[in-house]
Amino acid sequence: MKKKIAISILVLVILIQFVRIDKTNPITPIENDFIAIYNPPAEITSILKTSCYDCHSNEVKYPWYTNVAPVSWFVKKHINEARDYFNFSDWSAQTVKRQDHILEECAEEVEEGEMPLTSYLLMHSEAELTHEQIETLEVYFKSLRK
């Protein structure tokens, strides 16, 4: 009985590998991007690219573990949710009021240590923000608010 259950689980794990996620990044004009619009200092750009853009943009780099289901589904769900909330690549598509709200939320989420997500940091330790980076981002986001 235990052998049948183990074989069934193994077959299921193998079969779910055929359910692939879409790894294509939508193409958006560069002039719509947050960085192109605001031209932030190099330090801010670097922080955003390292700690934010992998989920909140159309520049996602899919690591090796996104080839393994069900981990790939979890990652794709998070990316979709992040892009749905806001997308740095489509920044100009947001209303001024919405942009202001996003900037407020970005400052708060970074300050409170909510972003980047802990689950993301487990595999991307380079994205972890230092105290100085948190302060820098917080001040920068607040400076852009209307």
Secondary structure, DSSP 8 states (H G I E B T S, - for coil): -HHHHHHHHHHHHHHHTTS----------GGGSHHHHH---HHHHHHHHHHTTTTSSS-----GGGGSTTHHHHHHHHHHHHHHH--GGGGGGS-HHHHHHHHHHHHHHHHTT-SS-HHHHTT-GGG---HHHHHHHHHHHHHH--
